């Protein structure tokens, strides 16, 4: 059974931007809102040099790492193009106007 955490409303995340939440295990989670109002959540670390993805530019359904411009797919966490690596994803859903993320056991296991 998934343990869901309420982190706010869609309006709490800037369009084409992100906000971060601290969840147990020491991992910071970046929650992204795209231009078409889809919401995705990733561990807030680029797979390349651990750059803070929440500070990157959201374009389409990807985010560009602010350190070295790696493009990371928000749905899968996979680096795009010739870059390789993967950032752990966190399940997210919208319910009754609220955004919920799954307690990230998978992120803790990947640490």
C-alpha positions in Angstrom: 0.0 0.0 0.0 1.3 3.4 -0.9 1.7 6.1 1.8 0.7 9.4 0.1 1.8 12.8 1.4 -0.2 15.9 0.7 2.2 18.7 -0.4 -0.3 21.4 -1.4 -2.2 22.6 -4.5 -1.2 23.0 -8.1 -1.1 26.8 -7.5 1.7 26.2 -4.9 4.0 25.3 -7.8 5.0 27.9 -10.4 4.0 27.0 -13.9 7.1 25.7 -15.7 8.8 25.6 -12.4 9.4 23.5 -9.2 9.2 23.5 -5.5 11.0 21.2 -3.1 9.9 19.2 -0.1 12.0 17.4 2.5 10.8 13.9 3.1 12.5 11.5 5.6 15.7 9.7 4.7 17.5 13.0 3.9 16.4 13.2 0.3 15.0 16.4 -1.1 12.2 15.9 -3.6 11.6 18.3 -6.5 8.0 18.6 -7.6 7.6 20.1 -11.1 4.7 21.7 -12.9 4.8 21.8 -16.7 3.3 24.4 -18.9 0.3 22.1 -19.5 -0.2 21.6 -15.8 1.2 18.0 -15.5 3.0 17.4 -12.2 6.1 15.2 -11.8 8.4 14.5 -8.8 12.0 13.5 -8.8 14.8 13.2 -6.3 16.3 16.7 -6.5 19.7 15.6 -7.9 21.0 15.4 -11.5 22.5 11.9 -12.2 25.7 13.7 -13.5 27.0 15.9 -10.7 24.1 15.9 -8.3 23.0 19.4 -9.4 19.7 20.7 -7.9 17.2 19.9 -10.7 14.6 22.1 -8.9 16.6 25.2 -10.0 16.6 24.1 -13.7 14.5 25.3 -16.5 11.4 23.2 -17.3 10.7 22.9 -21.0 7.9 20.5 -22.2 8.1 17.5 -20.0 11.9 17.8 -19.3 14.1 19.9 -17.0 17.6 21.2 -17.8 20.1 20.7 -15.0 21.4 24.2 -13.9 25.0 23.0 -13.6 25.8 21.4 -17.0 22.5 21.6 -19.0 21.7 17.9 -19.0 18.1 17.3 -20.0 16.2 15.0 -17.7 12.8 13.5 -18.7 10.3 14.3 -15.9 8.3 11.2 -16.4 11.2 8.7 -16.3 14.1 10.6 -14.7 16.3 9.5 -17.6 18.9 11.7 -19.1 18.1 12.6 -22.7 20.3 12.7 -25.8 23.8 11.4 -25.6 23.9 11.8 -21.8 23.3 8.7 -19.7 22.0 8.3 -16.1 18.8 8.3 -14.2 17.3 10.3 -11.4 14.8 8.4 -9.2 11.2 9.3 -9.8 8.5 9.6 -7.1 4.9 8.7 -7.8 2.6 11.8 -7.8 -1.1 12.3 -8.2 -3.7 15.0 -8.1 -6.8 14.4 -6.0 -9.6 16.8 -5.0 -7.4 19.8 -6.0 -4.4 18.6 -3.9 -1.0 17.2 -5.0 0.0 14.0 -3.3 3.4 12.3 -3.6 4.3 8.8 -2.6 6.5 8.4 0.5 9.8 7.7 -1.4 11.0 4.4 -0.1 12.5 3.9 -3.6 14.6 7.1 -3.2 15.8 6.0 0.2 16.8 2.5 -1.2 18.7 4.2 -4.0 20.8 6.3 -1.6 
